[in-house]
């Protein structure tokens, strides 16, 4: 995916640069995750949570190893595991190999890009939480989707990324964010493949 020029990246605020460079990847991921899971039945919702856990676990491990405390989003995999347990679903799956995350660089902006993807997802989670509450008649757990700690982290992160930034930081953040989106897409597509193998949705 092509990035903005160095000049444009340096002139724009980092949030705008990240949104622009990852817009297509974000749209692909939303469609793939919906196709692989969704939340229209209890089983759909459990599958959605399992995919979220599988995708987030290696990213959270990378952040734990490389992010300074102010840029370390609150872990959400424990909340997802708790929601799965409350649904009576199988325990959260062990993390699958994640070569895109293992290959993440540690240069300027990388942590910001990774943190931005996870924190920004909290905004979409609020809308999903409302749908889940409606469809499940308030009986399905939403500790993950309704996590206030991640929303608070997102508000703090905005102050860091809504300002002009240098080209190296902008390009490093965008490359890392794109890698995280691609990783999530890998997990979602694997979930679609599992459904196809089971003959679901045929």
Phi, psi and omega in degrees: 000131183285143177259167173294161179294163178302321182296315181294320181297322181287334184274329185274162173286155187295322180300314179297320179297316180296317180298318181293318185282340184248008185302314181295317180297322180297316179297318178298318182294316180302316181293318182292320180293321178295319180291326184279338186215281185082193181205039182270351174217168179301319179293320176302313184295319178297321179294319176302314180295320179296320178294320177298318179296314181299322181284321187279330186305309180292330178291317177297322178295319178297316179296321179299328182276333191236344186267134171294157186310316182294342182247020181256103181299150177298133180299138180246349179298325175297324178293320179296317179299321179293320178295318178299318179296320180294331177281351185075019180276170176300155180300157182305137183291152174294149181297137177278164175304140184227077184299327180295323179285320178300331183269002181301137175285168180240022183280191183302127174089347186301312181297321179299318180296317180293313181298322180299318180298311182293315183292319181296333180294340180297332180291315176294327180298329180297319179293319178296320180302320179295319179294318180296318179297320180291311185292321181272008179054035177077005184264347182269139183288143181226037179300319180290306184295331182259019185296112180285333180296321179291323176297321178294320177297319180300317180297322178291321181295325181304321180297333181277328187256349179268061178205160177299151180218162179285161183297323180295316179295318181297314181291323177295319179294318181294318180298318180292317179298318179297322178295321179292317176300317180296322177297313178299321179295321175304314182294317180297318181292325174297322176295322175297320179296322177297318179295319180297320180295331179273356181077017180278132177082006181285000000 
